């Protein structure tokens, strides 16, 4: 891969967001494994690479291509994220073709149809979140629901490690989290999305009702995590999530745009704690 193509891959894939697919996969695998020695399995290493880099090239490459019009007035594309440029079209298509090829090879070599189904759902949601004719991101309710794509790597990792699907309450907790994350991230874009004719849940509900829904989702996540841990003191850290929208609802002086960019660090820290706890548990 040439330096320019590698640079494009890194810019498109949003390095700060790699953890949302790669980290979810790692945590899911750790929760499903019977022994830490499972980390030495070749298939773990293969999908570790896939969900950190190629998966993100696929998600955001498709997103950037189909969001050219809706992104043109959004300043965050010039600061925190990559803005699509026509000169990158050839490189983007090459990268997407490469990822598609890798994905098809993985599908063909997966152990059973459950693995293939989980992996296929991830690819389906990743593509049609942004791509027509489904374009879930423009459909209120389906926009945050289709963000389940970020939980699919965790479900896949859990199944790869254990041969079983994760418990329903873990999947529900994951859904609550990604639904709140999506909605929270869409609130700062309400004005830009409305101007671009994009009808998201946040645009329909407006800011305060959207924050209330985030509070509801993250409260649901917190209840599940705390109860599933047996009310372990460390599990109370999850309450930082509902505290964020609650703070914004009570005090308007906080800037949601600034708070949003703390979430990757919070997600990485708390996800890391879950990973460490799951790994240490296998030594017991």
C-alpha positions, -999 to +999 in steps of 0.1 A: +000+000+000+015+034-010+021+061+015-007+082+001-032+053+002-021+044+038-026+081+048-060+081+032-069+049+051-059+064+084-078+096+078-110+079+066-110+053+094-111+079+122-083+065+145-100+079+176-130+057+168-112+025+161-119+015+197-157+015+190-154-016+168-120-031+179-125-025+216-161-039+215-147-071+198-119-075+224-143-070+253-169-094+238-141-120+233-128-116+268-163-120+283-169-152+263-135-170+267-129-198+292-092-190+295-068-162+288-050-186+264-078-180+239-060-147+231-033-169+214-058-183+189-049-172+153-086-163+146-086-139+175-056-121+160-071-120+125-104-104+137-085-081+161-069-065+131-101-066+110-123-049+135-097-022+144-088-011+109-106-026+078-140-024+095-136+013+102-124+020+067-156+003+055-180+021+079-166+056+074-156+052+038-192+045+029-204+073+052-180+099+037-190+090+001-228+092+006-227+121+030-209+146+007-240+169+006-250+167+042-214+172+055-206+203+034-218+228+061-206+209+091-174+224+105-164+193+126-154+177+093-125+201+090-114+197+126-122+164+143-130+143+113-121+138+076-139+158+049-145+140+016-126+153-013-131+143-050-094+138-055-096+109-030-124+091-049-101+065-067-082+058-034-115+054-015-129+029-040-097+009-039-097+008-001-134-002-001-128-029-027-099-042-006-120-044+026-148-060+007-124-087-006-111-093+029-146-095+043-157-121+017-127-142+024-135-141+061-171-150+054-160-180+034-137-193+061-159-188+091-167-219+112-205-220+110-236-201+098-241-183+131-207-167+127-216-158+092-249-143+102-234-121+129-207-109+106-232-103+077-254-082+100-224-061+109-216-055+072-253-049+063-258-023+090-224-007+083-232-002+046-269+008+048-265+031+077-253+056+051-260+041+017-293+043-002-320+031-006-322+022+031-300+050+045-310+044+081-294+076+093-322+096+077-349+075+094-359+086+129-357+057+153-339+035+128-309+059+129-299+051+165-313+015+163-290+007+133-261+019+154-263-017+167-235-022+141-210-012+168-222-040+191-220-067+164-182-070+168-187-077+205-214-103+198-191-119+172-161-119+196-182-135+223-194-162+200-159-168+185-146-173+220-174-194+235-195-209+207-226-193+222-244-160+218-239-136+248-267-134+274-297-112+263-291-087+290-256-079+277-269-074+242-297-051+256-271-031+277-250-027+245-281-015+226-289+011+253-254+024+251-250+027+214-285+042+210-276+069+236-242+074+220-257+079+185-284+103+197-260+123+219-236+127+190-264+139+167-276+167+190-247+191+182-255+185+145-292+194+147-288+227+130-265+214+102-286+183+096-318+204+095-303+228+070-291+198+048-326+183+049-315+153+071-343+141+093-327+124+123-343+115+156-325+145+172-339+168+145-374+155+151-372+156+189-350+187+193-323+191+220-339+187+254-362+157+246-332+141+229-311+145+261-340+130+281-340+100+258-302+097+262-307+098+300-333+070+297-310+048+276-279+053+298-300+048+329-311+014+315-274+006+307-264+015+343-291-006+359-281-037+339-244-033+345-247-027+382-271-056+387-251-080+365-220-072+385-237-081+418-236-044+427-198-043+427-185-009+437-165-005+405-197-010+385-210+024+398-186+041+374-211+034+347-233+062+363-210+087+346-230+081+314-265+092+326-248+119+346-237+136+313-271+143+299-285+150+334-258+177+338-267+193+305-304+193+313-298+209+347-271+234+337-271+250+303-236+265+307-220+232+297-212+228+260-224+195+246-199+197+217-170+197+241-185+170+264-191+147+234-154+145+226-147+132+261-168+101+254-141+082+234-118+084+265-146+074+289-156+045+267-120+033+264-114+036+301-145+018+312-143-008+284-107-014+295-119-021+331-144-046+318-117-063+297-093-065+327-120-079+350-131-105+324-095-116+318-086-118+355-118-139+360-103-166+338-073-170+361-097-179+389 
